[in-house]
């Protein structure tokens, strides 16, 4: 790829061509970090040679020693960059996303933690200029307003509307565990509870061309309307006279997969139906993608053990007593839990470590596939 990049660069300098320029841009994503890695390795080799040479004077040896760690770090960073460039882009990476949060084991404390996670992601997106909409908020009292009651959260769906949000946030999917002393605990004992986070790609309501065409049966996003049952009903919970007298709540059931989406966030049945369809498409597309990935994982495991990031797995622990957050995939721990919950730089640091871990997993998978091809 690097050699082809060099040839195309020379050709374009002599006579510009749109097709060649486009190809050159694609190859640059690999050629640039490879050049950076080659330069860093060359500098590292030169420094090591100076340090091994007994004839090197003390002043030059001291300078080489001072530069050695920085150049070694340059090699590590260039290697990470190159590795990332070799991993194929996820097909949904360019899309906005939906973050679904639900309490798990732990009763009322789990519901409180789920609400903490919702605020954490809202703060994270706000800090980084990502546009969000709280698409759904439902508590045990049937309320759909996060400020409406003190009842435990049962489900929240946050839409991150900025393009590329799925690629940035998909690493958050999984079971998040909390260890802390609940406010209702009289004996000061630490309780453990959990909440699940599901990150789905979000598709525009009108679909699009190519892979995102809702009318193409071969697309991940296609859903046959005949396979979906629509139920309308009166919304539950507080809401005044309008809620009590109109059937604005919507429930969609995808019969083949028994996937159910209910929506009562707005007074408009039409708007609720649009939102429900958006969530249903996202869930079905994710299910289809995961099914293909699961088949590939089984294939890879027959060659070499490759871990799968499952949403059923515990991925992160938030320990209030120690002010510690540990991600169990990358192994990174930070001791600034308050900053993590506020969506600050500490959360971004943990997320970056997971993205690096995911790149490593993809590279293992690519290597496994290569071994499989050789065996064939």
N, C-alpha and C positions, 0 to 999 in steps of 0.2 A: 504493500500500500504506500509506503514511504517512497519507494522507487518510482511508482506510478505518479505520485504527487510531484516529484522532481521533474519527470518528463513533461507532465502537463504544464507545470509552471514555465518551463522553457518554451513550450509551444505557444502558450498564450502571450508570452512576452514578444513573440515574433508576429503572431496574428491572433487577434481576440476572437473567441468563439463562445457563444452562450452555453451550449451543452457542456463544453470542456470546463468552463468557469464554474458551472454548477457541480460538476464532478470534483473539481479541485476543492471547492468548499466542503464537500462531504469528506474528502480524504484528509483535509486539514485537521479535523477533529482527532485524528490519530497521528498524523505526521508532526504536528506541533508539539504535543507532549513527548513524543519519541525523540525529537530533536533536543528538547529540554533535558530528557533523561540521559541522552548520549553526552551532552555538554557537561552535566553534573558528574557523570561517571568518569569522564576524562579529567575533570578537575580533581576528583577524589583520588584517582590513580596517581596524578602528578604530586599531590600532597603526600600521599603514602610513600611514594618513591623518594621524596626529599627527606622524609623522616627516617627511612631505612638506610639512606646513604650516609656512611660515617664521615664523609668529607664535607657534608653540609655544615656551614658555620652556625654558631649558636643563635645568632640573631634571626637568621632565616628559618632555623628550626623552630624557634619560638613563634614566629609569625605563622608558619605552617600548622603548628599545633593549635593555635588560636582559631584558625580557619577550618580545621578538620570537622568539628561537630556541626557547624553551619552547613558545610558542603554535604556532609552525610545526611543532614535533614533535607537538603535540596533533593538528594537522590530519593529519599523516602517519599517526599511530596510528589515528585515527578512520576514515581512508580504508581502511586495512587491515582494520579490524573490519567496516566496511560491505561491502567486497569479499567477505570470508569469509562473511558472512551471505547473500549473493546466490548462492553456489555451492550447488547441491543436495547434500544429505548422501549419502555413498556408501551403497549399500544394505546393505553388510556392516559398516559402521563401528561399529555397536553390539555386534558380536560379539567373543568372545575370539579368539585367533589361534594359529597354529602357525608357528614360525620354523624353516625347514629350512636347514641349513648344510652345504655340501659343498666340499672343496678343488677347485681348478681347476688351471690350468697352474702348474708350479713344483715338482712332486715333493714330497719330504718337508717342505720349507719351507712349501709351500701347506697341507699338513695341519696343521702347527704353527700357521699363521695362522688356519685355520678353527677350531682349538681356542681361540685367543685371542678370536675373535669370539663364540664360544659363551659364554665367561666374561664378555665385555663385556656381552652382553645379559642374562645372569643377574644381573650386578651392577647394571645399569641398572634392571631390574625390582625387585630387592631395595631399591634406594635410593628407589624411588617407591611402594613398598607394593603392587606387582603380584604376584599369586600365580603361581608357575611350577611346572611339573613337567617333568623331563627324560623325555620320552616315548620317545625312542630315542637310543642312543649305540652306534655300531659302529666298530671300528677294523680295521686291516688283518689283525690276528690273529684276527678274529671275536669279540673280546670285546665285551660289552655293558655294561661298567662303566667309567666315565671314570677311576676310580682303580685299575683292574685291571691295566693294562700300559702300557708306553711305546710301543706300536705307533702308527703314524700314524692319525689320525682319518679315516674314510671318509665318515661321515654322522652328523649329529645332528639331532634334532627336539625343539625346546623348545616346550612348550605354555604360553602365557600365558593363564591361566584367567579373569582379570578382565575383566568386560564393558567394551567400548569399546577393548580392546587393539588390535584390527585397525585401527581408525581412527587410533590413535596411532602404530602401528609399520609400517603398510603402505608408508611412504616408504623403508623400509630395504631393500626388494627390489631386487636387482641384483647386479652384480659388484663386489666390494670388492678393491682392489689394495694390496699392501704392498711397500714398498721398504726393505730393511734388509740388514745383513751377517749371514748365518746363523752360528750357533755353530760349524758345521763348516767355515766358509770360512777357510782358512789365510792367504790373501793379502789379506784385508780388503776384498774387492770387494763392492759392493752388488748384491744380487739382487732381481729383481722377480718376484713370484708373485701368485696371486689365489685368491679363494674366492667361491662364489656363495651368495647369501642369497635364499630364497624365502619370502614371507610369505603365508600362507593364512588365510582365515576358518575358525574352528573351530566346529563345530555340535554341539549336545547329541546324545547317542546316540539319544534318543527322539524327536528332531525337534520339531515344534511346529505351530502353526497358520499359516495364510496362506502367505507366501512360503517359510517354513522347513519346510513340510510334506514329509517324505520320501516320502509316499505319493501326492503330487500330481504326475503326469507333466509338468505345465507348470512345476514348480518347478526352479530351478537345482540343487537338492540331490537331486532324484529320480534314483535309479539302479535300472534293472530288474535284479533278482537273476539273471535268466536270462542276462544279458550279462556276468556276472562268474564267472570260473573260480576255484575254491578249491583250493589245494594245501596239504597239511600234511606236515611232515617233521620230522626230528630237528634240534634247534638245533645250530649249529656253535660251535666254540670251547670254552673251558674252562667248567665249570659243574657238574662232578661226575656222580655216578651217575644222578641224575634226568634230566639232559639227554641222556645217552647212551641211555637206555632208553625214553623217551617221545617221541611226535611232538607237541611243543608249539609248534613254529614254524609260522607261517602265511604264505602268499603269496596275495594277491588280484590277479587280472588282469582289468581292464576291457577286454573284447575289442574294442569299437568304436574305442577310442582307444589301445589297447595300453599303458594306464597300469598299472604294476605297483607294488604295495606289499607289502613283506615285513616281518614283525614276529616277534621272538623274545625280547622284553624280559623276559617273565615266564614262570614255569613252567606257567601255565595256558593251554591252547589257547584256551579260551573268551575269556579276557581279551585274549590276543593278537589274536584275531579281531575283538573289539570295537574295539581300537585301530586295527587295519588298516582297518576299515570307516570309522572316523572320518577317517583321513587320506585315504582314497580319495574320500569325499564332498567333502572340502575341495578336493582337487586337481581333481576333475571340475567342481565349481561354479566354481572359478577359471578353468578352461579355457573354460567356457561364457561367463563374464563377459568374459574377454579377447577371445573371438571376436566378441562384440557390439561391444566397444570398438574393435576393429581395423576393423570395418566402418564404424563412425562416423568413425574417424580418416581412412579413405580418402575418405569423403564430405567431411569438413572440408578435407582437403588439396586437394580440387578447387576450393575457394573461397579458402582462405588457408592458408599453412604453419603447422601446429600440431604441436609436438613430442610424441612419445609416450614415456612412461617405460617402457622395455623392460627386462625382467630380463636380457636378453642384453647390455646396455650397461654399460660401466664407469661406476659412479656415484660412487665415492669412493676417494681414495688416502691411505694411511697411511705417512708417511715418517719412519722411526725416526731417521735421522741428523739431520734438521732439526726433530724433535719437532713435525711439522706434519701436520694432517689437512685435506684439501681435498675439498669436495663439488663435483663437476663439474656439477651441475644448478643449484644456487643460486649457485655461485661463491664460497661462504664458505670461508675458511681460519681455523683456530685453531692456535695454537702451544703446545698443552698436550696432547700425545698421551697421556701417562700418565693424565691425568684422563679422557680419552675412553675409553681401554681399561678404566678402572675404572668406567665407566658414570656418570661424574659430570656436573656442570653443563655442561662443555664439549661433551659429546656431545648433551645436550639442546639447547644453543644451535644446534648444527649441524642437528639434526633439525627444530627450529622454522623455520630458514631454508628447509629443503626443503619443509615444509608450506606456507610462504608462496609458494614457487615453484610448488607444485602448484595453489594457488588461482589464481595468475596464468594458468597453463595452462588451467584450467577456464574462466576468464573469456574467454580467447582463443577457446576452443571455443564458448562460448555466443555470442560475437559472430559467429563463423564461421557458426554455424547460423542466426543472424538474417539474415546476408547471403544465405545459401542460400534461406531462406524468401522473402526479397524478390525474388530472381531468379525463383523459381517463380511 
